Structure formats: C-alpha cells, structure tokens
Amino acid sequence: MQEIKDRLETVIVTGESEQGKVVAEANGNNRIRSITINESLFKIGDKNEVEELITLAVNRALEASEKLMQIEMAAASKDILPGFLQK
C-alpha cells in the first residue's frame, strides 16, 4: 500500500478551466501541487469569474487524481487477491 502511495505522489495530473485560463496540477494522492492563472484574467478584474475558473480547474484535477488512484488500487487488488476477484 505504501508503495502505491509513493508512486502516486510522483504522478501529476492536470485540470483546466475553459480555454485553459486556469490550470491546476495535482498528484495521484489528491494533493494540489500548483495553480497557474493566465494573466488575461487579472486584466478582466472579475473576481467571481476568477474564483469559478479556479474552482473548476481544481475540481477537474482532483477528479483526474481520484480516477488514477482507483486504477492503481484496482491493479494492486488484482495482484493481492487474483483468484478472489476472478470469481
């Protein structure tokens, strides 16, 4: 289990808002690593839009991270209990 967590720590997934104005990166352990905001959003000055785009990008990154974690766990389960899962 720790081996899987260690591996997921090094895998980076991304989530983007529309047109890539905000990009969030997360690792496979559901930790946000970075958020990049396109400079054009600072010129708009619409706080609500920026907040919505950040939320969208972060949620997409976390969804991708969760899917990755589920795939890794399913693969590990098959290795641990191969006969049990095939029944």
PyMOL commands that set and color helices and strands:
alter all, ss='L'
color gray80, all
select helices_A, chain A and resi 2-10+18-20+40-44+47-80+82-85
alter helices_A, ss='H'
color red, helices_A
select strands_A, chain A and resi 12-16+22-27+32-37
alter strands_A, ss='S'
color yellow, strands_A
deselect
rebuild
show_as cartoon
